């Protein structure tokens, strides 16, 4: 019992420094954005979805089925939200420990061996045991069949970057690489010096030639394995001993699904999942310790054979015979455990946060590591470093659609629209199903005035199916956003019926995690333009039900109530919008317009000035404020804000014409003339400006002022 307690205490100490770690790598999709963890999602969905929250029968599902683990995540989410330490504690110590305890109970406490089991099965009096084992095997086969049926009778779909070996057209490359993997895993078990969070892409170079020196590792591994098996099985009396020795190799070659979905021998990936090193090393160490303890701390004596010497099986030479050998074995074991313990402590530090983790993976998988590091740096606000990280990733693997898209997004956010557009198009060329790239391409084209091309882009995006996509939820969100922007474009062009048709399509396609408040609000606006006020009110209310603090819905619903004559209720919604965000000038502008229509001119002017002060860089707000002040006959204030608007858009004829008009009214005739002329240079045939200018010249001539006219 003391030994077990010491082992448990040492393991606890080694992994205590992981409890304070942040969410890393796949935790983002598995925990932070997994809808199955949210209280509004029916808990039964967990048994129909994969580990990532995607329906198991979906063609793009990863097929990783871990409902108990996901249930533990949901419990953690209910108790502590997104505090990482609870997930780390329960996931590792509360779930995986069950399998370790069962294995320890069977193979160590009960000393289960192959030879006694076969002996029991051969006895007639143990027929019931044979029946039970047969039932167990049958039930196992039934469970396997159910598992295949549950995931849609289809294997998971992986891209060629997940496993270049399986995707290689060369039979020689595939064979040599897959034969090499167990040898690589054995070396990783003995010497975990090179570790990585991800072994996809080119992290493990393919073996494409017989002259590759790594084939020697493969040969040595299989030769040693076969020699060990032959030596143990040659003598029936030694079967029990050989069975114990085989456990180490079983731990090395056993392929298990990893955190990133890879398995050592599955066609999904050829990687060596890092988190499997611990269980395998632990299993191998436990097996060796059990063998040592079983014989009282000494190695078993060679079996005595009644056969002639020439027929006896060869005895493998052992350098550990005698007391000196036992001491050397203990010393080597202690050194190995100490080294692995130190490596564990150091590696745990790499997993404390994503930046450390991805920087540690650059030497092994530079393309993936640099790309993920770029995302982290961008979230930290280190824009230039993030851009360089993305470019480094593309240097190693230039066709990564996600990295091309991420770089385009970074450039778009920094207003480098032309270059961003180029990278989005490269991303689409690399992966034609990347809906988010179509979405942002369409938005840039729309902002640049290329409306027809933007429409075509949005329509193309809307028709992309989610078949074989790893994240169908994100894809459907992007498709819904494309339809939303297409409908908004049609709405602004006055095609309300077409816009409503697109909006309804978006409602049908949107995933459950999509935030629909803006979509519902735009549907209300379209119905309002069509004078279908009841329908408009319905969708405004739906928008507010989806997000009670959605400011645009408060403003548009307030306008609707004002049209219907419910003035007090309308004013309440305008004031609520201002309360939700007192720094948003647009709220004051809408409220000011309402006050202006109610002939509350002084209050309206105050709201207009407040709006223009808060958003003095927004042309629409400043221009509207100036117009409201002019309507309220506050000409001096109106002049100030018309001047600001003209400064924001010096090439916009309407701004110059209105500035000229207010200067005209305020008696500043020469300045008015100058602005009228500037407006006419930009729009020579504008009738209103020409009329205002003629009136101004008449006044100037009466006052004896020289004009610029004929």
C-alpha positions as a printed Julia matrix, in Angstrom:
710×3 Matrix{Float64}:
   0.0     0.0     0.0
   2.86    2.38    0.78
   4.27    1.95   -2.72
   0.91    2.75   -4.31
   0.47    5.87   -2.17
   3.97    7.08   -3.02
   3.37    6.55   -6.74
   0.06    8.44   -6.56
   1.63   11.29   -4.6
   4.5    11.64   -7.08
   2.07   11.7   -10.01
  -0.05   14.32   -8.24
   2.96   16.55   -7.61
   4.14   16.24  -11.21
   0.81   17.41  -12.63
  -0.21   19.99  -10.04
   1.26   22.74  -12.2
  -1.24   21.94  -14.97
  -4.3    23.0   -12.99
  -3.54   26.69  -13.48
  -3.07   26.33  -17.22
  -5.32   28.11  -19.7
  -7.39   26.48  -22.45
  -5.09   25.5   -25.31
  -5.38   24.36  -28.9
  -8.49   22.18  -29.44
 -10.05   23.39  -26.17
 -11.44   26.33  -28.14
 -13.82   24.18  -30.18
 -14.26   21.38  -27.65
 -15.11   23.66  -24.72
 -15.28   27.38  -25.45
 -17.51   27.23  -28.54
 -19.14   23.81  -28.08
 -22.92   24.3   -28.03
 -23.4    20.99  -26.21
 -22.04   22.6   -23.04
 -24.69   25.33  -22.93
 -27.79   24.97  -20.74
 -30.16   25.81  -23.6
 -28.9    22.79  -25.58
 -30.78   19.57  -24.7
 -28.4    17.28  -22.83
 -29.5    14.34  -24.97
 -27.68   15.97  -27.92
 -24.39   14.93  -26.32
 -25.15   11.29  -27.19
 -25.78   12.15  -30.85
 -22.89   14.58  -31.36
 -19.18   13.98  -31.6
 -16.6    15.38  -29.19
 -16.67   18.71  -31.03
 -20.44   19.22  -30.98
 -21.06   18.11  -34.58
 -23.74   15.53  -35.35
 -22.05   12.12  -35.65
 -23.9    11.27  -38.85
 -22.75   14.48  -40.56
 -20.25   13.84  -43.33
 -17.81   16.32  -41.82
 -17.95   14.86  -38.31
 -14.69   13.82  -36.72
 -16.5    10.7   -35.39
 -14.79   11.09  -31.99
 -17.45    9.8   -29.58
 -16.74   10.74  -25.96
 -20.12   11.51  -24.37
 -18.97   10.95  -20.78
 -16.12   13.4   -21.25
 -18.48   15.95  -22.81
 -20.9    15.43  -19.92
 -18.07   16.21  -17.5
 -17.39   19.4   -19.49
 -21.06   20.37  -19.3
 -21.07   19.83  -15.55
 -17.95   21.98  -15.27
 -19.6    24.67  -17.39
 -22.69   24.63  -15.16
 -20.64   24.9   -11.97
 -17.79   27.19  -12.95
 -18.4    28.55  -16.43
 -15.16   28.72  -18.41
 -12.7    28.5   -15.51
 -10.02   26.14  -16.92
  -8.79   24.45  -13.73
 -12.0    22.47  -13.22
 -11.83   21.04  -16.73
  -8.17   20.08  -16.31
  -8.84   18.4   -12.97
 -11.92   16.39  -13.9
 -10.94   15.51  -17.46
  -7.62   13.98  -16.48
  -8.16   12.81  -12.9
 -11.87   12.07  -12.89
 -12.33   10.29  -16.24
  -9.14    8.75  -17.6
  -8.19    7.44  -14.15
 -11.02    4.9   -14.41
  -9.31    3.01  -17.21
  -5.95    3.07  -15.42
  -7.55    1.73  -12.23
  -9.25   -1.09  -14.13
  -6.02   -2.11  -15.88
  -4.09   -2.03  -12.59
  -6.74   -4.16  -10.89
  -6.72   -6.81  -13.63
  -3.04   -7.16  -14.44
  -1.34   -6.34  -11.14
  -3.68   -6.91   -8.19
  -5.27  -10.05   -9.67
  -2.1   -11.16  -11.53
  -4.07  -11.97  -14.69
  -1.92  -14.0   -17.12
  -2.59  -15.62  -20.49
  -1.55  -19.16  -19.48
  -3.97  -19.58  -16.51
  -6.77  -18.1   -18.59
  -6.24  -20.66  -21.4
  -6.03  -23.46  -18.81
  -9.37  -22.42  -17.33
 -11.04  -22.3   -20.71
  -9.91  -25.89  -21.52
 -11.51  -27.4   -18.41
 -14.96  -28.93  -18.94
 -16.16  -27.73  -15.57
 -15.56  -24.19  -16.74
 -18.04  -24.38  -19.61
 -19.97  -21.53  -18.06
 -16.83  -19.4   -18.24
 -16.47  -20.2   -21.95
 -20.09  -19.18  -22.41
 -19.5   -15.92  -20.58
 -16.42  -15.11  -22.62
 -18.36  -15.9   -25.8
 -21.17  -13.63  -24.69
 -18.64  -10.93  -23.91
 -17.09  -11.26  -27.37
 -20.52  -11.26  -29.02
 -21.62   -8.22  -27.07
 -18.37   -6.49  -28.03
 -19.09   -7.17  -31.7
 -22.64   -5.83  -31.28
 -21.31   -2.69  -29.62
 -18.85   -2.19  -32.46
 -21.64   -2.57  -35.02
 -23.79   -0.1   -33.1
 -20.87    2.31  -32.95
 -20.48    2.16  -36.72
 -24.22    2.62  -37.2
 -24.31    5.52  -34.71
 -21.75    7.45  -36.73
 -23.61    6.99  -40.0
 -21.72    3.92  -41.28
 -19.04    6.23  -42.64
 -15.43    6.73  -41.59
 -14.22   10.24  -40.77
 -13.05   12.39  -43.64
  -9.57   13.89  -43.4
  -7.68   16.27  -45.62
  -4.33   15.38  -47.13
  -2.59   17.76  -44.73
  -3.85   15.69  -41.78
  -2.02   12.66  -43.1
   0.27   13.15  -46.09
   1.34    9.49  -45.86
  -2.15    8.09  -46.42
  -2.68   10.57  -49.24
   0.58    9.72  -50.97
   0.14    8.07  -54.39
   3.26    5.95  -53.82
   2.68    2.52  -52.26
   6.33    2.43  -51.17
   6.0     5.75  -49.31
   2.82    4.66  -47.57
   4.27    1.31  -46.56
   7.62    2.58  -45.29
   6.04    5.46  -43.37
   3.38    3.38  -41.62
   5.92    0.68  -40.75
   8.16    3.35  -39.26
   5.49    4.82  -36.96
   5.66    2.14  -34.2
   9.45    2.51  -34.09
   9.08    6.27  -33.81
   6.59    5.79  -30.99
   8.99    3.49  -29.16
  11.72    6.12  -29.35
   9.28    8.76  -28.15
   8.44    6.47  -25.22
  12.08    6.02  -24.26
  13.28    9.53  -25.07
  10.49   12.13  -25.29
  12.91   14.93  -26.12
  11.02   16.2   -29.18
   7.36   16.88  -28.49
   4.71   18.78  -30.4
   1.08   19.76  -29.94
   0.37   18.58  -33.5
   2.05   16.06  -35.8
   0.05   16.68  -38.96
   1.29   18.17  -42.25
   5.04   17.68  -42.66
   5.91   17.37  -38.96
   7.01   13.78  -39.57
   8.75   13.67  -42.97
   7.62   10.8   -45.18
   9.87    7.85  -45.92
   9.9     7.68  -49.69
  13.03    5.63  -50.31
  14.63    2.42  -49.06
  17.84    4.38  -48.59
  16.27    6.53  -45.86
  18.3     5.86  -42.7
  15.12    5.75  -40.6
  14.36    2.37  -42.15
  17.08    1.02  -39.84
  14.89    2.06  -36.9
  11.99    0.16  -38.41
  14.13   -2.93  -38.97
  15.56   -2.84  -35.45
  12.13   -2.4   -33.88
  10.42   -5.31  -35.65
  13.48   -7.55  -35.28
  13.58   -6.92  -31.54
   9.85   -7.45  -31.21
   9.96  -10.75  -33.12
  13.02  -11.94  -31.19
  11.35  -11.19  -27.89
   8.17  -12.99  -28.92
  10.08  -16.02  -30.27
  12.2   -16.35  -27.15
   9.15  -16.2   -24.92
   6.92  -18.52  -26.93
   9.5   -21.19  -27.92
   9.04  -22.96  -24.56
   5.41  -23.48  -23.43
   6.53  -23.21  -19.82
   7.71  -19.68  -20.5
   4.44  -18.46  -22.01
   3.44  -16.8   -18.77
   6.75  -14.96  -18.56
   6.59  -13.87  -22.19
   3.08  -12.57  -21.7
   4.32  -10.13  -19.12
   7.1    -8.92  -21.4
   4.71   -8.26  -24.25
   2.88   -5.56  -22.37
   5.62   -3.02  -23.04
   5.33   -3.42  -26.8
   1.56   -3.3   -26.57
   1.83    0.1   -24.92
   4.14    1.29  -27.69
   2.14    0.09  -30.69
  -1.36    0.63  -29.39
  -3.02    3.41  -31.4
  -5.54    5.52  -29.52
  -7.5     8.57  -30.63
  -5.74   11.74  -29.65
  -6.82   15.21  -28.69
  -6.46   16.39  -32.27
  -8.28   13.41  -33.64
  -5.28   11.52  -34.92
  -4.4     7.93  -34.31
  -1.06    6.29  -34.79
  -2.2     3.85  -37.45
  -5.55    5.24  -38.54
  -5.73    6.71  -42.03
  -6.68   10.02  -40.45
  -3.14   10.93  -39.47
   0.35    9.61  -39.02
   1.16   11.77  -36.01
   2.42   10.75  -32.61
  -0.04   12.28  -30.16
   1.86   13.85  -27.32
  -0.65   13.06  -24.62
  -0.26    9.34  -25.3
   3.36    9.39  -24.26
   2.39    9.73  -20.62
  -0.07    6.8   -20.46
   2.22    4.54  -22.49
   5.3     5.41  -20.49
   3.27    4.96  -17.32
   1.98    1.61  -18.51
   5.43    0.4   -19.48
   6.89    1.52  -16.15
   4.03   -0.11  -14.24
   4.58   -3.37  -16.12
   8.31   -3.42  -15.4
   7.7    -2.54  -11.78
   5.1    -5.28  -11.47
   7.48   -7.88  -12.91
  10.22   -6.76  -10.55
   7.9    -6.79   -7.55
   6.36  -10.17   -8.47
   9.7   -11.87   -8.02
  10.54  -10.2    -4.75
  12.79   -7.66   -6.31
  14.9   -10.22   -8.25
  14.77  -11.4   -11.82
  13.29  -14.87  -12.45
  15.71  -17.72  -12.93
  15.9   -19.31  -16.37
  13.58  -22.28  -16.76
  15.1   -25.75  -16.29
  14.44  -27.84  -19.39
  14.31  -31.63  -19.41
  15.24  -31.6   -23.08
  18.75  -32.17  -24.44
  20.84  -29.03  -24.64
  20.68  -28.94  -28.43
  16.86  -28.83  -28.3
  16.55  -26.25  -25.57
  15.46  -22.75  -26.62
  18.2   -20.18  -26.53
  18.36  -17.99  -23.43
  18.63  -14.3   -24.14
  21.79  -12.88  -22.59
  21.02  -10.7   -19.58
  23.45   -8.14  -18.34
  21.44   -7.72  -15.14
  22.14  -11.12  -13.54
  23.31  -11.05   -9.95
  23.34   -8.31   -7.34
  25.3    -5.87   -9.48
  22.79   -6.3   -12.28
  19.87   -5.65   -9.97
  21.55   -2.52   -8.68
  22.23   -1.33  -12.2
  18.6    -1.98  -13.16
  17.33   -0.01  -10.18
  19.74    2.82  -10.91
  18.74    2.96  -14.58
  15.03    2.86  -13.69
  15.43    5.63  -11.12
  17.38    7.76  -13.59
  14.74    7.22  -16.28
  11.92    8.16  -13.92
  13.75   11.28  -12.74
  14.47   12.4   -16.29
  10.89   11.81  -17.37
   9.61   13.62  -14.28
  11.78   16.63  -15.09
  10.63   16.56  -18.71
   7.0    16.4   -17.57
   7.39   19.44  -15.32
   9.08   21.43  -18.07
   6.61   20.38  -20.75
   3.69   21.28  -18.52
   4.98   24.85  -18.61
   4.66   24.85  -22.41
   1.0    23.9   -22.03
   0.22   26.75  -19.62
  -0.91   29.03  -22.43
  -1.23   28.94  -26.18
   1.62   31.3   -26.97
   4.17   29.1   -25.17
   2.67   25.97  -26.67
   2.82   27.2   -30.26
   6.3    28.66  -29.91
   7.5    25.28  -28.62
   6.05   23.59  -31.71
   7.82   25.76  -34.3
  10.86   23.44  -34.69
   8.63   20.39  -35.29
   5.63   21.72  -37.23
   6.48   25.28  -38.27
   3.54   25.84  -40.61
   0.87   24.9   -38.05
   2.71   26.48  -35.11
   3.35   29.84  -36.79
  -0.25   30.0   -38.0
  -1.73   29.32  -34.58
   0.76   31.69  -32.96
  -0.43   34.4   -35.34
  -3.98   33.98  -34.02
  -2.76   34.33  -30.43
  -0.68   37.43  -31.2
  -3.59   39.02  -33.04
  -5.87   38.49  -30.04
  -3.2    40.16  -27.9
  -3.25   43.21  -30.17
   0.26   42.57  -31.54
  -0.77   43.19  -35.12
   2.65   43.44  -36.78
   3.95   40.32  -35.02
   0.77   38.46  -35.95
   1.14   39.44  -39.61
   4.73   38.22  -39.62
   3.68   34.94  -37.99
   1.05   34.35  -40.69
   3.59   35.1   -43.41
   6.06   32.69  -41.77
   3.41   29.97  -41.8
   2.71   30.57  -45.49
   6.44   30.46  -46.2
   6.49   26.83  -45.06
   3.14   25.86  -46.59
   1.75   28.4   -49.01
  -1.59   26.73  -49.76
  -3.06   26.77  -46.25
  -6.51   28.26  -46.78
  -7.01   29.1   -43.1
  -3.75   31.05  -42.93
  -4.48   32.89  -46.18
  -7.89   33.82  -44.78
  -6.48   34.89  -41.4
  -3.89   37.11  -43.05
  -6.59   38.62  -45.26
  -8.75   39.29  -42.2
  -5.86   41.0   -40.41
  -5.19   43.2   -43.44
  -8.89   44.02  -43.79
  -9.08   45.11  -40.15
  -6.12   47.42  -40.84
  -7.94   48.89  -43.86
  -5.56   47.34  -46.42
  -8.53   46.25  -48.49
  -6.89   45.53  -51.84
  -4.27   43.23  -50.33
  -6.87   41.62  -48.08
  -9.01   40.9   -51.13
  -6.05   39.21  -52.82
  -5.5    36.86  -49.88
  -9.21   36.05  -49.62
  -9.2    35.04  -53.27
  -6.1    32.9   -52.72
  -7.87   31.23  -49.79
 -10.91   30.51  -51.97
  -8.63   29.1   -54.66
  -7.02   26.81  -52.1
 -10.34   25.77  -50.54
 -13.43   26.62  -52.63
 -15.74   25.72  -49.72
 -14.34   28.35  -47.31
 -17.54   30.35  -46.8
 -15.99   32.95  -44.49
 -13.6    34.0   -47.27
 -16.55   34.56  -49.64
 -18.3    36.57  -46.92
 -15.44   39.01  -46.38
 -14.72   39.22  -50.11
 -18.33   40.27  -50.68
 -18.2    42.85  -47.88
 -15.06   44.46  -49.33
 -16.53   44.52  -52.84
 -19.73   46.07  -51.49
 -17.79   48.79  -49.66
 -15.77   49.48  -52.82
 -18.97   49.97  -54.83
 -18.67   46.76  -56.88
 -22.24   45.8   -56.06
 -22.91   43.28  -58.84
 -19.72   41.35  -58.09
 -20.56   41.45  -54.38
 -24.0    39.96  -55.13
 -22.47   37.14  -57.16
 -20.0    36.4   -54.36
 -22.74   36.23  -51.71
 -24.89   34.0   -53.92
 -21.97   31.63  -54.56
 -21.36   31.41  -50.82
 -25.02   30.69  -50.1
 -24.98   27.66  -52.42
 -21.94   25.94  -50.83
 -23.06   22.73  -49.04
 -21.58   21.73  -45.69
 -20.73   18.19  -46.79
 -17.36   16.87  -45.5
 -16.6    20.12  -43.67
 -14.93   19.81  -40.29
 -16.89   22.66  -38.71
 -20.36   22.75  -40.3
 -21.63   25.12  -37.58
 -19.09   27.81  -38.5
 -19.8    27.21  -42.19
 -23.54   27.69  -41.74
 -22.9    30.84  -39.71
 -20.85   32.27  -42.6
 -23.5    31.28  -45.14
 -26.17   32.98  -43.01
 -24.02   36.12  -42.79
 -23.61   36.1   -46.58
 -27.38   35.97  -47.02
 -27.81   38.73  -44.43
 -25.4    41.02  -46.29
 -26.99   40.18  -49.64
 -30.41   41.04  -48.25
 -29.06   44.27  -46.8
 -27.6    45.2   -50.19
 -30.95   44.55  -51.91
 -32.72   46.51  -49.16
 -30.51   49.55  -49.72
 -31.2    49.33  -53.47
 -34.94   49.4   -52.79
 -35.65   45.75  -53.72
 -37.58   44.95  -50.56
 -39.39   41.82  -51.78
 -36.14   40.25  -52.97
 -34.46   41.24  -49.72
 -37.2    39.56  -47.69
 -36.85   36.37  -49.74
 -33.12   36.3   -48.99
 -33.69   37.03  -45.3
 -36.18   34.15  -45.03
 -33.62   31.84  -46.63
 -31.09   33.0   -44.04
 -33.52   32.22  -41.21
 -33.94   28.69  -42.59
 -30.19   28.07  -42.88
 -28.87   29.71  -39.73
 -27.39   27.35  -37.08
 -28.62   27.47  -33.52
 -25.55   29.36  -32.27
 -26.06   32.19  -34.78
 -27.06   35.52  -33.2
 -30.2    36.45  -35.21
 -31.06   39.89  -33.79
 -29.6    41.9   -36.69
 -31.24   39.63  -39.24
 -34.64   39.95  -37.57
 -34.25   43.72  -37.31
 -33.49   44.02  -41.04
 -36.56   41.92  -41.83
 -38.58   44.4   -39.78
 -37.08   47.31  -41.73
 -37.93   45.66  -45.06
 -41.54   45.1   -43.99
 -41.69   48.7   -42.75
 -40.55   49.97  -46.17
 -43.4    47.93  -47.66
 -45.81   49.54  -45.15
 -46.56   46.13  -43.62
 -46.41   47.47  -40.11
 -47.79   44.4   -38.31
 -45.12   42.17  -39.87
 -42.48   44.77  -39.13
 -43.52   44.93  -35.48
 -43.38   41.13  -35.22
 -39.77   40.98  -36.39
 -38.68   43.95  -34.27
 -40.06   42.13  -31.24
 -38.29   38.92  -32.31
 -35.05   40.87  -32.54
 -35.5    42.25  -29.03
 -36.46   38.8   -27.75
 -33.24   37.36  -29.2
 -31.17   40.18  -27.67
 -33.02   42.52  -25.28
 -30.19   45.09  -25.38
 -29.97   45.24  -29.19
 -29.77   49.01  -29.83
 -30.74   49.09  -33.57
 -33.98   47.25  -32.79
 -34.82   49.79  -30.07
 -34.33   52.63  -32.57
 -36.25   51.07  -35.46
 -39.07   49.88  -33.22
 -39.25   53.36  -31.73
 -39.69   54.82  -35.22
 -42.48   52.33  -35.93
 -44.29   53.21  -32.72
 -44.0    56.91  -33.56
 -45.57   56.29  -36.98
 -48.43   54.47  -35.27
 -48.99   57.4   -32.96
 -47.7    55.7   -29.8
 -45.48   58.67  -29.0
 -44.83   57.99  -25.32
 -43.92   54.35  -25.97
 -41.69   55.39  -28.89
 -39.85   57.92  -26.73
 -39.31   55.24  -24.1
 -37.5    53.03  -26.66
 -35.32   55.94  -27.85
 -34.33   56.77  -24.28
 -33.65   53.09  -23.56
 -31.28   52.96  -26.55
 -29.37   55.98  -25.18
 -29.26   54.34  -21.75
 -27.8    51.15  -23.22
 -24.91   53.05  -24.84
 -24.64   56.74  -23.9
 -21.54   57.1   -26.09
 -23.29   56.16  -29.33
 -24.1    59.3   -31.32
 -26.55   57.5   -33.58
 -28.93   57.01  -30.65
 -29.05   60.76  -29.97
 -29.55   61.38  -33.68
 -32.64   59.17  -33.9
 -34.06   60.64  -30.73
 -33.37   64.14  -32.03
 -35.21   63.37  -35.25
 -38.18   62.17  -33.21
 -38.12   65.39  -31.15
 -37.89   67.46  -34.33
 -41.0    65.79  -35.73
 -42.72   66.59  -32.43
 -41.7    70.27  -32.87
 -39.56   70.14  -29.73
 -36.87   72.14  -31.51
 -34.64   73.1   -28.59
 -34.43   69.5   -27.33
 -33.88   68.24  -30.89
 -31.01   70.68  -31.41
 -29.39   69.58  -28.16
 -29.6    65.92  -29.23
 -28.16   66.75  -32.66
 -25.19   68.6   -31.19
 -24.57   65.79  -28.72
 -24.59   63.25  -31.55
 -22.14   65.28  -33.63
 -19.8    65.76  -30.66
 -19.7    62.05  -29.92
 -19.15   60.95  -33.53
 -17.44   63.93  -35.12
 -15.61   61.64  -37.52
 -18.78   60.06  -38.92
 -20.01   62.02  -41.92
 -23.61   60.78  -41.81
 -24.03   61.73  -38.15
 -22.43   65.17  -38.52
 -24.31   65.97  -41.74
 -27.66   64.89  -40.24
 -26.98   66.93  -37.11
 -26.31   70.02  -39.22
 -29.53   69.46  -41.16
 -31.55   69.1   -37.95
 -30.04   72.3   -36.53
 -30.88   74.15  -39.74
 -34.45   72.86  -39.59
 -34.62   74.14  -36.02
 -33.44   77.57  -37.28
 -30.21   77.28  -35.28
 -28.18   78.52  -38.22
 -24.91   79.32  -36.44
 -24.65   75.8   -35.02
 -25.77   74.37  -38.36
 -22.96   76.27  -40.11
 -20.41   74.74  -37.76
 -21.48   71.18  -38.47
 -22.0    71.67  -42.22
 -18.4    72.88  -42.25
 -17.29   69.76  -40.39
 -19.22   67.55  -42.82
 -17.62   69.26  -45.84
 -14.23   68.73  -44.24
 -14.93   65.02  -43.83
 -16.04   64.66  -47.48
 -14.57   67.55  -49.49
 -15.51   65.84  -52.76
 -19.19   65.36  -51.86
 -21.28   67.96  -53.76
 -24.27   67.87  -51.39
 -22.08   68.73  -48.4
 -20.56   71.72  -50.22
 -23.93   72.89  -51.53
 -25.5    72.77  -48.05
 -22.52   74.56  -46.54
 -22.91   77.24  -49.21
 -26.63   77.51  -48.45
 -26.17   78.02  -44.7
 -23.41   80.57  -45.31
 -25.78   82.27  -47.74
 -28.47   82.44  -45.04
 -25.96   83.69  -42.48
 -24.88   86.53  -44.79
 -21.39   85.22  -45.53
 -21.8    85.73  -49.25
 -18.26   85.3   -50.6
 -17.73   82.07  -48.65
 -21.13   80.87  -49.85
 -20.17   81.62  -53.47
 -16.89   79.72  -53.09
 -18.66   76.59  -51.82
 -21.39   76.75  -54.48
 -18.71   76.91  -57.17
 -16.81   73.97  -55.66
 -20.03   71.96  -55.61
 -20.71   72.79  -59.27
 -17.21   71.74  -60.3
 -18.01   68.32  -58.85
 -21.59   68.23  -60.16
 -21.91   70.82  -62.97
 -25.56   70.24  -63.84
 -27.06   70.28  -60.36
 -30.2    72.44  -60.7
 -30.54   73.36  -57.01
 -26.96   74.56  -56.71
 -27.25   76.58  -59.94
 -30.47   78.21  -58.69
 -28.95   79.05  -55.3
 -25.87   80.53  -56.96
 -27.98   82.81  -59.22
 -29.91   84.06  -56.19
 -26.63   84.7   -54.37
 -25.22   86.69  -57.31
 -28.34   88.84  -57.45
 -27.88   89.74  -53.79
 -24.17   90.4   -54.26
 -24.85   92.68  -57.28
 -27.41   94.65  -55.29
 -24.81   95.12  -52.56
 -22.2    96.18  -55.1
 -20.03   93.11  -54.55
 -18.01   91.63  -57.37
 -19.08   88.11  -58.39
 -17.26   85.28  -60.1
 -20.11   84.9   -62.58
 -20.44   86.17  -66.15
